[in-house]
Amino acid sequence: MTDFYALRDIPILIGAFFVLTAAVGLVRFPDLYSRLHASSKLVTLGSAGIFLGVALELSDAAAFTRLAAVLLFQFLTTPLSAYLIAQAAYLRGLAPRLDGTDEWGALGQADQVAQADRETQRAMTAEGP
């Protein structure tokens, strides 16, 4: 005897497929940037499907509201954190491609930016009020 309920199980299966695809992407992609893309986009979509299936199974307004709040929080924070991780890796000098091209000419300039910030701080302190 099966307990297949299509309205609940299909979104969960689609979400699980996205999460599995993200796991495969993490293993197969060559660099941090493409792995970060796979993990942030696909896990967010996968969790949306899983949350939708769970919310339809529970059919409780309070549970649905909590799941919607968690999903909204995830949709707002995951792209931002992926962007910040990619920006930090880029400024630290991690090449975004296997061939090492730098489209913007800013690769590894975090030290120069930090040095300029320190010099500005010193100049402002030396001037005084």
Protein Blocks (a to p, Z undefined) as FASTA:
>chain_A
ZZddfklmmmmmmmmmmmmmmmmmmmmpmbfklmmmmmmmmmmmmmmmmmmmmmmmnopa
klmmmmmmmmmmmmmmmmmmmmmmmmmmmmnopafbfnopafkopgoplmmmmmmmmmmm
mmmmmnoZZ
